[in-house]
Amino acid sequence: MAINQSCYALVPKFSQKIYFFYLAMLNAITVVKGVSKSGGFDNIIVDTFKIISICLPGECLIRKSNDIAQPIFEKLEVLLSANATLTRDLLLMRLISGKLSVEDLDIQFPPSMREEA
């Protein structure tokens, strides 16, 4: 995917149901990509969103779905934050201090990072 000056932000009309709409748009990406291939090159334009129809369930089902998804996304955010902290605080410090040996690992560096012989 390439991003240029044609970058779109999709904002739901009801922000309290953000998780439902995020998952709905994540599911619709395949459709958006399929519609974007209609011209000479892949391109998403404002009219792309006008021709896509998304079938929405009733308000009650949207609310229930969002209520189920919200704690999952909140837990995911906590876990991702904890993972970043652990990586930074534990793994990186052990690597720097030498407590964690990487000598026996087969690490392939890109050419720009290889030491001069």
N, CA, C and O atoms as a GROMACS GRO file, in nm:
protein
  468
    1MET      N    1   0.085  -0.117   0.000
    1MET     CA    2   0.000   0.000   0.000
    1MET      C    3   0.089   0.123   0.000
    1MET      O    4   0.190   0.128   0.070
    2ALA      N    5   0.054   0.219  -0.076
    2ALA     CA    6   0.126   0.346  -0.079
    2ALA      C    7   0.032   0.456  -0.034
    2ALA      O    8  -0.087   0.455  -0.067
    3ILE      N    9   0.084   0.549   0.042
    3ILE     CA   10   0.002   0.661   0.089
    3ILE      C   11   0.056   0.788   0.025
    3ILE      O   12   0.177   0.814   0.027
    4ASN      N   13  -0.034   0.865  -0.029
    4ASN     CA   14   0.005   0.995  -0.085
    4ASN      C   15  -0.094   1.100  -0.036
    4ASN      O   16  -0.153   1.084   0.070
    5GLN      N   17  -0.112   1.206  -0.112
    5GLN     CA   18  -0.202   1.313  -0.069
    5GLN      C   19  -0.348   1.270  -0.063
    5GLN      O   20  -0.430   1.342  -0.007
    6SER      N   21  -0.382   1.156  -0.119
    6SER     CA   22  -0.518   1.104  -0.113
    6SER      C   23  -0.530   1.008   0.004
    6SER      O   24  -0.543   0.887  -0.016
    7CYS      N   25  -0.527   1.060   0.122
    7CYS     CA   26  -0.536   0.979   0.243
    7CYS      C   27  -0.670   1.010   0.311
    7CYS      O   28  -0.702   1.126   0.334
    8TYR      N   29  -0.746   0.907   0.342
    8TYR     CA   30  -0.879   0.927   0.396
    8TYR      C   31  -0.888   0.877   0.539
    8TYR      O   32  -0.829   0.776   0.574
    9ALA      N   33  -0.961   0.948   0.620
    9ALA     CA   34  -0.991   0.905   0.755
    9ALA      C   35  -1.141   0.878   0.761
    9ALA      O   36  -1.223   0.963   0.723
   10LEU      N   37  -1.175   0.762   0.809
   10LEU     CA   38  -1.316   0.726   0.821
   10LEU      C   39  -1.354   0.738   0.968
   10LEU      O   40  -1.295   0.673   1.055
   11VAL      N   41  -1.451   0.822   0.995
   11VAL     CA   42  -1.493   0.848   1.132
   11VAL      C   43  -1.641   0.811   1.144
   11VAL      O   44  -1.724   0.865   1.072
   12PRO      N   45  -1.672   0.720   1.236
   12PRO     CA   46  -1.814   0.683   1.250
   12PRO      C   47  -1.894   0.797   1.312
   12PRO      O   48  -1.841   0.878   1.387
   13LYS      N   49  -2.020   0.802   1.279
   13LYS     CA   50  -2.108   0.905   1.335
   13LYS      C   51  -2.130   0.885   1.484
   13LYS      O   52  -2.159   0.981   1.556
   14PHE      N   53  -2.116   0.761   1.531
   14PHE     CA   54  -2.140   0.730   1.672
   14PHE      C   55  -2.010   0.678   1.733
   14PHE      O   56  -1.980   0.560   1.723
   15SER      N   57  -1.934   0.766   1.795
   15SER     CA   58  -1.801   0.730   1.844
   15SER      C   59  -1.805   0.628   1.958
   15SER      O   60  -1.704   0.563   1.984
   16GLN      N   61  -1.917   0.613   2.026
   16GLN     CA   62  -1.923   0.516   2.134
   16GLN      C   63  -1.927   0.372   2.081
   16GLN      O   64  -1.915   0.277   2.158
   17LYS      N   65  -1.945   0.357   1.950
   17LYS     CA   66  -1.946   0.223   1.889
   17LYS      C   67  -1.826   0.205   1.797
   17LYS      O   68  -1.836   0.139   1.693
   18ILE      N   69  -1.714   0.261   1.834
   18ILE     CA   70  -1.594   0.264   1.750
   18ILE      C   71  -1.541   0.124   1.719
   18ILE      O   72  -1.491   0.101   1.609
   19TYR      N   73  -1.550   0.031   1.813
   19TYR     CA   74  -1.495  -0.103   1.791
   19TYR      C   75  -1.574  -0.179   1.686
   19TYR      O   76  -1.517  -0.247   1.601
   20PHE      N   77  -1.706  -0.166   1.690
   20PHE     CA   78  -1.787  -0.232   1.588
   20PHE      C   79  -1.752  -0.178   1.449
   20PHE      O   80  -1.733  -0.256   1.356
   21PHE      N   81  -1.745  -0.047   1.436
   21PHE     CA   82  -1.718   0.012   1.305
   21PHE      C   83  -1.576  -0.015   1.258
   21PHE      O   84  -1.552  -0.030   1.138
   22TYR      N   85  -1.481  -0.022   1.349
   22TYR     CA   86  -1.344  -0.059   1.312
   22TYR      C   87  -1.343  -0.200   1.252
   22TYR      O   88  -1.285  -0.222   1.147
   23LEU      N   89  -1.407  -0.293   1.320
   23LEU     CA   90  -1.411  -0.431   1.271
   23LEU      C   91  -1.488  -0.442   1.139
   23LEU      O   92  -1.451  -0.520   1.052
   24ALA      N   93  -1.595  -0.364   1.125
   24ALA     CA   94  -1.670  -0.365   1.000
   24ALA      C   95  -1.584  -0.316   0.884
   24ALA      O   96  -1.586  -0.374   0.775
   25MET      N   97  -1.508  -0.208   0.906
   25MET     CA   98  -1.421  -0.155   0.799
   25MET      C   99  -1.305  -0.249   0.772
   25MET      O  100  -1.263  -0.264   0.658
   26LEU      N  101  -1.252  -0.313   0.876
   26LEU     CA  102  -1.145  -0.411   0.857
   26LEU      C  103  -1.194  -0.525   0.768
   26LEU      O  104  -1.120  -0.574   0.683
   27ASN      N  105  -1.318  -0.565   0.789
   27ASN     CA  106  -1.379  -0.670   0.709
   27ASN      C  107  -1.406  -0.622   0.565
   27ASN      O  108  -1.406  -0.704   0.473
   28ALA      N  109  -1.429  -0.492   0.546
   28ALA     CA  110  -1.463  -0.437   0.415
   28ALA      C  111  -1.341  -0.406   0.330
   28ALA      O  112  -1.356  -0.366   0.214
   29ILE      N  113  -1.221  -0.421   0.384
   29ILE     CA  114  -1.099  -0.386   0.309
   29ILE      C  115  -1.090  -0.462   0.177
   29ILE      O  116  -1.049  -0.406   0.076
   30THR      N  117  -1.128  -0.588   0.177
   30THR     CA  118  -1.123  -0.668   0.055
   30THR      C  119  -1.212  -0.606  -0.052
   30THR      O  120  -1.175  -0.601  -0.169
   31VAL      N  121  -1.329  -0.561  -0.011
   31VAL     CA  122  -1.422  -0.498  -0.106
   31VAL      C  123  -1.363  -0.368  -0.158
   31VAL      O  124  -1.367  -0.341  -0.278
   32VAL      N  125  -1.308  -0.287  -0.069
   32VAL     CA  126  -1.248  -0.159  -0.110
   32VAL      C  127  -1.133  -0.183  -0.208
   32VAL      O  128  -1.122  -0.114  -0.309
   33LYS      N  129  -1.049  -0.280  -0.179
   33LYS     CA  130  -0.938  -0.312  -0.269
   33LYS      C  131  -0.989  -0.359  -0.405
   33LYS      O  132  -0.933  -0.322  -0.508
   34GLY      N  133  -1.095  -0.439  -0.406
   34GLY     CA  134  -1.151  -0.488  -0.531
   34GLY      C  135  -1.207  -0.375  -0.616
   34GLY      O  136  -1.188  -0.374  -0.737
   35VAL      N  137  -1.274  -0.280  -0.554
   35VAL     CA  138  -1.331  -0.166  -0.625
   35VAL      C  139  -1.220  -0.074  -0.676
   35VAL      O  140  -1.234  -0.012  -0.781
   36SER      N  141  -1.110  -0.065  -0.602
   36SER     CA  142  -1.002   0.027  -0.639
   36SER      C  143  -0.927  -0.019  -0.763
   36SER      O  144  -0.851   0.059  -0.821
   37LYS      N  145  -0.947  -0.143  -0.806
   37LYS     CA  146  -0.876  -0.196  -0.924
   37LYS      C  147  -0.952  -0.169  -1.054
   37LYS      O  148  -0.919  -0.226  -1.158
   38SER      N  149  -1.051  -0.082  -1.048
   38SER     CA  150  -1.135  -0.061  -1.165
   38SER      C  151  -1.070   0.027  -1.272
   38SER      O  152  -1.114   0.025  -1.387
   39GLY      N  153  -0.970   0.102  -1.237
   39GLY     CA  154  -0.906   0.192  -1.334
   39GLY      C  155  -0.775   0.136  -1.385
   39GLY      O  156  -0.751   0.016  -1.378
   40GLY      N  157  -0.691   0.224  -1.437
   40GLY     CA  158  -0.561   0.184  -1.490
   40GLY      C  159  -0.465   0.139  -1.381
   40GLY      O  160  -0.375   0.059  -1.405
   41PHE      N  161  -0.484   0.192  -1.260
   41PHE     CA  162  -0.403   0.150  -1.146
   41PHE      C  163  -0.489   0.155  -1.020
   41PHE      O  164  -0.592   0.221  -1.017
   42ASP      N  165  -0.444   0.083  -0.918
   42ASP     CA  166  -0.520   0.080  -0.794
   42ASP      C  167  -0.528   0.220  -0.734
   42ASP      O  168  -0.426   0.284  -0.710
   43ASN      N  169  -0.649   0.265  -0.712
   43ASN     CA  170  -0.666   0.400  -0.661
   43ASN      C  171  -0.797   0.408  -0.583
   43ASN      O  172  -0.903   0.372  -0.635
   44ILE      N  173  -0.788   0.454  -0.461
   44ILE     CA  174  -0.908   0.474  -0.380
   44ILE      C  175  -0.938   0.623  -0.382
   44ILE      O  176  -0.855   0.705  -0.343
   45ILE      N  177  -1.057   0.656  -0.428
   45ILE     CA  178  -1.099   0.796  -0.433
   45ILE      C  179  -1.230   0.810  -0.355
   45ILE      O  180  -1.287   0.710  -0.310
   46VAL      N  181  -1.276   0.930  -0.338
   46VAL     CA  182  -1.399   0.953  -0.263
   46VAL      C  183  -1.514   0.873  -0.322
   46VAL      O  184  -1.595   0.818  -0.247
   47ASP      N  185  -1.523   0.867  -0.454
   47ASP     CA  186  -1.631   0.792  -0.518
   47ASP      C  187  -1.625   0.643  -0.487
   47ASP      O  188  -1.728   0.575  -0.495
   48THR      N  189  -1.508   0.591  -0.452
   48THR     CA  190  -1.497   0.450  -0.414
   48THR      C  191  -1.589   0.421  -0.298
   48THR      O  192  -1.656   0.318  -0.295
   49PHE      N  193  -1.594   0.511  -0.201
   49PHE     CA  194  -1.677   0.490  -0.083
   49PHE      C  195  -1.825   0.508  -0.113
   49PHE      O  196  -1.910   0.457  -0.039
   50LYS      N  197  -1.857   0.580  -0.220
   50LYS     CA  198  -1.998   0.601  -0.257
   50LYS      C  199  -2.060   0.475  -0.318
   50LYS      O  200  -2.181   0.456  -0.309
   51ILE      N  201  -1.979   0.390  -0.380
   51ILE     CA  202  -2.034   0.272  -0.448
   51ILE      C  203  -2.029   0.146  -0.362
   51ILE      O  204  -2.080   0.042  -0.402
   52ILE      N  205  -1.968   0.156  -0.245
   52ILE     CA  206  -1.961   0.040  -0.157
   52ILE      C  207  -2.080   0.044  -0.062
   52ILE      O  208  -2.105   0.145   0.004
   53SER      N  209  -2.152  -0.066  -0.056
   53SER     CA  210  -2.262  -0.073   0.039
   53SER      C  211  -2.225  -0.173   0.148
   53SER      O  212  -2.178  -0.283   0.121
   54ILE      N  213  -2.246  -0.131   0.269
   54ILE     CA  214  -2.217  -0.216   0.384
   54ILE      C  215  -2.349  -0.241   0.456
   54ILE      O  216  -2.418  -0.147   0.496
   55CYS      N  217  -2.381  -0.366   0.473
   55CYS     CA  218  -2.504  -0.405   0.541
   55CYS      C  219  -2.480  -0.398   0.691
   55CYS      O  220  -2.394  -0.469   0.744
   56LEU      N  221  -2.555  -0.315   0.759
   56LEU     CA  222  -2.540  -0.299   0.904
   56LEU      C  223  -2.654  -0.367   0.977
   56LEU      O  224  -2.769  -0.360   0.934
   57PRO      N  225  -2.622  -0.433   1.088
   57PRO     CA  226  -2.729  -0.492   1.169
   57PRO      C  227  -2.803  -0.383   1.244
   57PRO      O  228  -2.769  -0.265   1.234
   58GLY      N  229  -2.902  -0.421   1.318
   58GLY     CA  230  -2.978  -0.326   1.397
   58GLY      C  231  -2.896  -0.264   1.510
   58GLY      O  232  -2.789  -0.315   1.546
   59GLU      N  233  -2.947  -0.156   1.564
   59GLU     CA  234  -2.878  -0.082   1.670
   59GLU      C  235  -2.845  -0.170   1.790
   59GLU      O  236  -2.736  -0.158   1.848
   60CYS      N  237  -2.935  -0.257   1.828
   60CYS     CA  238  -2.915  -0.344   1.944
   60CYS      C  239  -2.796  -0.438   1.922
   60CYS      O  240  -2.714  -0.456   2.012
   61LEU      N  241  -2.788  -0.496   1.804
   61LEU     CA  242  -2.678  -0.588   1.772
   61LEU      C  243  -2.545  -0.514   1.762
   61LEU      O  244  -2.442  -0.567   1.804
   62ILE      N  245  -2.547  -0.394   1.707
   62ILE     CA  246  -2.425  -0.313   1.700
   62ILE      C  247  -2.375  -0.283   1.842
   62ILE      O  248  -2.256  -0.296   1.870
   63ARG      N  249  -2.465  -0.245   1.930
   63ARG     CA  250  -2.428  -0.212   2.068
   63ARG      C  251  -2.373  -0.336   2.140
   63ARG      O  252  -2.271  -0.327   2.208
   64LYS      N  253  -2.440  -0.450   2.125
   64LYS     CA  254  -2.393  -0.573   2.190
   64LYS      C  255  -2.256  -0.615   2.138
   64LYS      O  256  -2.169  -0.654   2.215
   65SER      N  257  -2.239  -0.607   2.007
   65SER     CA  258  -2.111  -0.642   1.946
   65SER      C  259  -2.000  -0.551   1.997
   65SER      O  260  -1.891  -0.598   2.030
   66ASN      N  261  -2.028  -0.423   2.003
   66ASN     CA  262  -1.930  -0.327   2.052
   66ASN      C  263  -1.896  -0.353   2.200
   66ASN      O  264  -1.781  -0.343   2.241
   67ASP      N  265  -1.999  -0.386   2.278
   67ASP     CA  266  -1.978  -0.414   2.420
   67ASP      C  267  -1.890  -0.537   2.442
   67ASP      O  268  -1.814  -0.543   2.538
   68ILE      N  269  -1.900  -0.636   2.353
   68ILE     CA  270  -1.816  -0.755   2.362
   68ILE      C  271  -1.672  -0.722   2.317
   68ILE      O  272  -1.576  -0.767   2.379
   69ALA      N  273  -1.659  -0.644   2.211
   69ALA     CA  274  -1.528  -0.614   2.156
   69ALA      C  275  -1.447  -0.516   2.242
   69ALA      O  276  -1.324  -0.525   2.247
   70GLN      N  277  -1.514  -0.425   2.310
   70GLN     CA  278  -1.443  -0.320   2.384
   70GLN      C  279  -1.344  -0.375   2.487
   70GLN      O  280  -1.228  -0.333   2.484
   71PRO      N  281  -1.382  -0.467   2.577
   71PRO     CA  282  -1.283  -0.516   2.673
   71PRO      C  283  -1.170  -0.593   2.606
   71PRO      O  284  -1.058  -0.595   2.658
   72ILE      N  285  -1.196  -0.656   2.494
   72ILE     CA  286  -1.091  -0.729   2.421
   72ILE      C  287  -0.988  -0.630   2.367
   72ILE      O  288  -0.868  -0.652   2.381
   73PHE      N  289  -1.035  -0.521   2.307
   73PHE     CA  290  -0.943  -0.420   2.254
   73PHE      C  291  -0.868  -0.349   2.367
   73PHE      O  292  -0.749  -0.318   2.352
   74GLU      N  293  -0.936  -0.324   2.479
   74GLU     CA  294  -0.869  -0.260   2.592
   74GLU      C  295  -0.760  -0.351   2.649
   74GLU      O  296  -0.652  -0.303   2.683
   75LYS      N  297  -0.786  -0.480   2.658
   75LYS     CA  298  -0.685  -0.576   2.706
   75LYS      C  299  -0.570  -0.585   2.607
   75LYS      O  300  -0.454  -0.592   2.647
   76LEU      N  301  -0.601  -0.584   2.479
   76LEU     CA  302  -0.497  -0.586   2.376
   76LEU      C  303  -0.405  -0.465   2.390
   76LEU      O  304  -0.283  -0.478   2.378
   77GLU      N  305  -0.463  -0.349   2.414
   77GLU     CA  306  -0.382  -0.228   2.432
   77GLU      C  307  -0.289  -0.241   2.553
   77GLU      O  308  -0.173  -0.202   2.546
   78VAL      N  309  -0.341  -0.296   2.662
   78VAL     CA  310  -0.260  -0.316   2.783
   78VAL      C  311  -0.146  -0.414   2.754
   78VAL      O  312  -0.032  -0.390   2.793
   79LEU      N  313  -0.177  -0.524   2.686
   79LEU     CA  314  -0.075  -0.626   2.656
   79LEU      C  315   0.031  -0.572   2.560
   79LEU      O  316   0.150  -0.600   2.578
   80LEU      N  317  -0.009  -0.497   2.460
   80LEU     CA  318   0.089  -0.439   2.367
   80LEU      C  319   0.181  -0.341   2.437
   80LEU      O  320   0.301  -0.336   2.410
   81SER      N  321   0.126  -0.262   2.528
   81SER     CA  322   0.206  -0.168   2.605
   81SER      C  323   0.303  -0.243   2.696
   81SER      O  324   0.420  -0.206   2.706
   82ALA      N  325   0.254  -0.348   2.762
   82ALA     CA  326   0.341  -0.428   2.850
   82ALA      C  327   0.451  -0.495   2.770
   82ALA      O  328   0.565  -0.504   2.815
   83ASN      N  329   0.418  -0.544   2.651
   83ASN     CA  330   0.517  -0.609   2.565
   83ASN      C  331   0.627  -0.511   2.524
   83ASN      O  332   0.745  -0.546   2.526
   84ALA      N  333   0.587  -0.390   2.488
   84ALA     CA  334   0.687  -0.289   2.450
   84ALA      C  335   0.776  -0.254   2.569
   84ALA      O  336   0.897  -0.238   2.553
   85THR      N  337   0.717  -0.244   2.687
   85THR     CA  338   0.795  -0.212   2.807
   85THR      C  339   0.891  -0.326   2.840
   85THR      O  340   1.008  -0.302   2.870
   86LEU      N  341   0.842  -0.450   2.835
   86LEU     CA  342   0.929  -0.564   2.864
   86LEU      C  343   1.043  -0.573   2.765
   86LEU      O  344   1.158  -0.598   2.803
   87THR      N  345   1.013  -0.552   2.638
   87THR     CA  346   1.117  -0.557   2.537
   87THR      C  347   1.222  -0.452   2.564
   87THR      O  348   1.342  -0.480   2.561
   88ARG      N  349   1.177  -0.332   2.590
   88ARG     CA  350   1.270  -0.222   2.613
   88ARG      C  351   1.348  -0.241   2.744
   88ARG      O  352   1.470  -0.231   2.745
   89ASP      N  353   1.277  -0.268   2.852
   89ASP     CA  354   1.340  -0.270   2.984
   89ASP      C  355   1.416  -0.398   3.014
   89ASP      O  356   1.521  -0.393   3.079
   90LEU      N  357   1.366  -0.511   2.970
   90LEU     CA  358   1.431  -0.637   3.005
   90LEU      C  359   1.523  -0.689   2.895
   90LEU      O  360   1.642  -0.712   2.920
   91LEU      N  361   1.471  -0.709   2.778
   91LEU     CA  362   1.550  -0.768   2.672
   91LEU      C  363   1.665  -0.677   2.630
   91LEU      O  364   1.779  -0.722   2.621
   92LEU      N  365   1.635  -0.552   2.605
   92LEU     CA  366   1.739  -0.459   2.561
   92LEU      C  367   1.848  -0.444   2.666
   92LEU      O  368   1.967  -0.442   2.632
   93MET      N  369   1.811  -0.432   2.793
   93MET     CA  370   1.911  -0.418   2.899
   93MET      C  371   1.998  -0.543   2.911
   93MET      O  372   2.118  -0.532   2.936
   94ARG      N  373   1.939  -0.660   2.894
   94ARG     CA  374   2.018  -0.783   2.900
   94ARG      C  375   2.113  -0.794   2.780
   94ARG      O  376   2.226  -0.843   2.794
   95LEU      N  377   2.068  -0.748   2.666
   95LEU     CA  378   2.157  -0.748   2.549
   95LEU      C  379   2.274  -0.652   2.569
   95LEU      O  380   2.388  -0.688   2.542
   96ILE      N  381   2.245  -0.532   2.616
   96ILE     CA  382   2.349  -0.431   2.635
   96ILE      C  383   2.448  -0.475   2.743
   96ILE      O  384   2.569  -0.456   2.726
   97SER      N  385   2.399  -0.532   2.852
   97SER     CA  386   2.486  -0.571   2.963
   97SER      C  387   2.566  -0.698   2.932
   97SER      O  388   2.663  -0.727   3.002
   98GLY      N  389   2.526  -0.773   2.832
   98GLY     CA  390   2.594  -0.897   2.799
   98GLY      C  391   2.538  -1.018   2.872
   98GLY      O  392   2.590  -1.128   2.854
   99LYS      N  393   2.434  -0.999   2.952
   99LYS     CA  394   2.373  -1.111   3.024
   99LYS      C  395   2.305  -1.208   2.927
   99LYS      O  396   2.289  -1.326   2.958
  100LEU      N  397   2.266  -1.158   2.814
  100LEU     CA  398   2.202  -1.241   2.712
  100LEU      C  399   2.298  -1.253   2.595
  100LEU      O  400   2.327  -1.155   2.526
  101SER      N  401   2.348  -1.373   2.574
  101SER     CA  402   2.446  -1.394   2.468
  101SER      C  403   2.378  -1.417   2.333
  101SER      O  404   2.279  -1.489   2.323
  102VAL      N  405   2.432  -1.354   2.232
  102VAL     CA  406   2.380  -1.372   2.096
  102VAL      C  407   2.486  -1.430   2.003
  102VAL      O  408   2.468  -1.434   1.881
  103GLU      N  409   2.597  -1.475   2.063
  103GLU     CA  410   2.709  -1.526   1.982
  103GLU      C  411   2.672  -1.647   1.898
  103GLU      O  412   2.718  -1.660   1.785
  104ASP      N  413   2.590  -1.737   1.953
  104ASP     CA  414   2.557  -1.861   1.882
  104ASP      C  415   2.440  -1.848   1.786
  104ASP      O  416   2.401  -1.945   1.722
  105LEU      N  417   2.382  -1.729   1.776
  105LEU     CA  418   2.269  -1.708   1.686
  105LEU      C  419   2.319  -1.679   1.545
  105LEU      O  420   2.420  -1.611   1.527
  106ASP      N  421   2.248  -1.730   1.447
  106ASP     CA  422   2.283  -1.705   1.307
  106ASP      C  423   2.210  -1.579   1.262
  106ASP      O  424   2.102  -1.586   1.204
  107ILE      N  425   2.270  -1.464   1.292
  107ILE     CA  426   2.208  -1.336   1.260
  107ILE      C  427   2.263  -1.286   1.128
  107ILE      O  428   2.384  -1.270   1.112
  108GLN      N  429   2.175  -1.261   1.032
  108GLN     CA  430   2.214  -1.212   0.901
  108GLN      C  431   2.190  -1.061   0.895
  108GLN      O  432   2.076  -1.016   0.903
  109PHE      N  433   2.296  -0.985   0.882
  109PHE     CA  434   2.284  -0.840   0.873
  109PHE      C  435   2.269  -0.797   0.728
  109PHE      O  436   2.327  -0.860   0.638
  110PRO      N  437   2.193  -0.692   0.703
  110PRO     CA  438   2.187  -0.638   0.566
  110PRO      C  439   2.324  -0.582   0.528
  110PRO      O  440   2.402  -0.546   0.616
  111PRO      N  441   2.354  -0.573   0.399
  111PRO     CA  442   2.487  -0.527   0.356
  111PRO      C  443   2.529  -0.394   0.418
  111PRO      O  444   2.647  -0.375   0.448
  112SER      N  445   2.437  -0.303   0.436
  112SER     CA  446   2.472  -0.172   0.491
  112SER      C  447   2.516  -0.178   0.637
  112SER      O  448   2.575  -0.083   0.687
  113MET      N  449   2.487  -0.289   0.706
  113MET     CA  450   2.523  -0.301   0.848
  113MET      C  451   2.643  -0.393   0.870
  113MET      O  452   2.688  -0.408   0.984
  114ARG      N  453   2.694  -0.454   0.766
  114ARG     CA  454   2.805  -0.548   0.780
  114ARG      C  455   2.934  -0.473   0.805
  114ARG      O  456   2.960  -0.366   0.749
  115GLU      N  457   3.017  -0.534   0.892
  115GLU     CA  458   3.147  -0.475   0.921
  115GLU      C  459   3.238  -0.491   0.801
  115GLU      O  460   3.230  -0.589   0.727
  116GLU      N  461   3.324  -0.392   0.782
  116GLU     CA  462   3.423  -0.400   0.676
  116GLU      C  463   3.528  -0.504   0.714
  116GLU      O  464   3.574  -0.507   0.828
  117ALA      N  465   3.566  -0.588   0.621
  117ALA     CA  466   3.664  -0.694   0.649
  117ALA      C  467   3.805  -0.638   0.649
  117ALA      O  468   3.901  -0.712   0.671
   0.00000   0.00000   0.00000
